[in-house]
Amino acid sequence: MLVESPLGLYCPDGDFHIDPWGGVERAIITHAHGDHARVGSRAYLCSEPCAPLLRRRFGPDAVIDAIPYGQTVTLGSTRVSLHPAGHILGSAQVRLEGAAGAWVVAGDYKRAADPTCAPFEVVPCDTFVTESTFGLPIYRWDPTATVMADLVSWWQTNGERALTSIVFCYTIGKAQRLLAELAPLTDTPVLVHGMLMPMIQAYRDAGVVMAPTETLVERPRGTSLAGELVLAPLSARGTPWMRRLGALSDAFASGLMRVRGVRRQRAYDRGFVISDHADWPALLDTIAETGASRVIATHGHAEPFARFLREQGMDATVMRTAWEGEAGSEEGAAEA
């Protein structure tokens, strides 16, 4: 059904690629992060909620067709449908049905509830192509409500110390999820870096309810920002823009923060473990629920994850891709 090609996962029977890393004739895009949605293809197919994000990334001349979740289209001799992946707004699993049975390419996905996107849908299949960004037993997520309560408490404590609180986060998905989770917890506007605003607006246009926001340029220069919460992309760290924040405490919101050594290495004051990817238990649960007899692991900890599955008696292999998982989310952010 799918084969590895120099430009990515290719379906010969349908003559299309899924999330190619080069320009192709027809690309099916699972979601709008830069490691999965790259410019240069002649035509794109995505879910309806994903299309506005791709148009912001690719420009008005890109040929983008969008279909509702669950609708089936026929490409060549392959029937294709898109199903919610729960990763970010518009993220989709790609279901393929043809002579080789039913395949599902999950792209990036998570099982945790997220107010910014449709929840993950289990799609039964014969072959399941899964990410393994956090495919090691150490990666287990705490409830989102617990993490957000911890973040708000940190913000309040910093305010008492006359510090600005800055959280670095990915531009597409993570920033909006933080703002949506903050909405029922505070009415205080959150300051955001200007690079975040286009995608925040795209989410608002899609009807996602988020905490109120202001950009730093809306505040007069010289105004103290002590006690404020600021969201910024990783690319802003260490730039002259940071000088306006004054005395501060910084944090990074990512599943990568589950490993304390990573937080120490990157020298953040705090790490908030909140991810838009499936953790170890969710990966295993999802594979079992699909009923797949064959599993193909892609980006992340693919080799050890597939080895673990084989030790459990499963038919599991690895497929090489240029997708980057959590680290790759920021790539598309800079382009956006």
Buried (B, 14 or more C-beta within 10 A) or exposed (E): BBEEBEBBBBBBBBBBBBBBBBEBEBBBBBBBBBBBBBBEBEBBBBBBBBBBBBBBBBEEEBEBEBBEBEEEBEBBEBBBBBBBBBBBBBBBBBBBBBEBBBBBBBBBBBBBEBBBBBEBBBBEBBBBBBBBBBBBEEBBBEEBEEBBEBBBEBBBEBBEEEBBBBBBBBBBBBBBBBBBBBBEBBEEEBBBBEBBBBBBEBBBEBEBEBBEBBBBEEBEEEEEBBBBBBBBBBBBBEEEBBEBBBEBBBBBBBBBBBBEEBBEEBEBBBBBBBBBBBBBEBBBBBBEEBEBEBBBBBBBBBEBBBEBBEEEEBEBEBBEBBBBBBBBBBBBBEEB
